[in-house]
Amino acid sequence: MPPSDEETLKNLSFFKDYQDKKDELIDGARVVYGSFKAKNTTLSKDECKTVYGAGLHGSRLFKEMAGKKGFLDPAVYEAIALVLARYVVEKHWTEITR
């Protein structure tokens, strides 16, 4: 069985970053969800995870978090951003969609 997103974040030292930056991460997901809603398109939870993951990967916030992980190859950043986005959206869906 593959590890859960939370386990992956803990193993790669991103869980503390999630805890420290939780409000900013939720706000970012809200912006993604809200931008689609403003165009009369409602994202499903899974769609939001994917779109937010792509946006998070290019964000200043994620670059700051990832940049502190000298042991990580930048080639895995996109995958980690998706794991983090999935975790945030799954955990805070109700807050994101308000």
N, C-alpha and C positions, 0 to 999 in steps of 0.2 A: 504494500500500500504506500502511495506517495505521501510525503509529509504534508501537513496542513500548511496553509499560507502563514499562519501564526508561527508555526515551528520554523518554517523557512526564514521568516523575518528575524526570528530570534537567532537562528544559526548563522545568519549573515550580518548580525549586529545592526539590523534596521528596526527592531522592535522598540528600542529606547527612543530612536528618532521619531517613530510613529507616536509614542506617548508624549514626547516633548513638543511635537508639531501637529498634534491631532486636530486642533481647531483650524489651522491653515490647510491641512489636507482635506478636511470636510468642506471648507469653503471652496477649495478648488473643484471638488466634485460637484458642489452646488452650482458653480459657474457653468460647468459643462452641461449639467442637466437643464439649468435655466436657459442656456443659450438655445438649446433645441426646443424647449417648451415655448420660448418666445417666437419661434417659427412654426408654431402649431404642430410640432412633432414631439411625441412623448417617447423617451427612451425606456426600454425595458431595463431591468437591473443588469442583465448580462451585457446589453449594448452599452450601458453606462460604464461598466467595468472596462470594456475594451477601449472606448473612446477616451475615458479618463486616463487609462494606462498610457496611451499614446501621448496625450497632452502632458501628463506628469513626467514622462521620460525627458521631454525637452524643457521642463520648467527649471527656473532658478532654484526653487526649493529642493527638488530632487538632486540637481547637480551639486548643491551644497552638501546634502546628506551623503551622496555617493562619493564625493571627493574626499571625504574623511576616511574612506575605507580603502586604504592603500593596498590591501591584500587582494582586492577584487580586480579582475580584468574588465576594462570598460566594455568589452564585447558582451558582457552579461547584464549591463545596466538596463537595457530595454526589457529583458525578462523580469528583472527585479522590480522595475517600475510597474509592470503589469501585476505582479504578485501584491505589491503594496496597494495598488488601485483596487484590486479585487477585495482585499481585506478591508479597506476603508469603506467601499460601497456596501459590502455585505454587512458589515458591523453597524453602519450608520445610514442605511437606506431611508429610514423614516425621516431623519433629520435632513437628508439631502433633498428629498422630494417635497418638503413642506413649502 
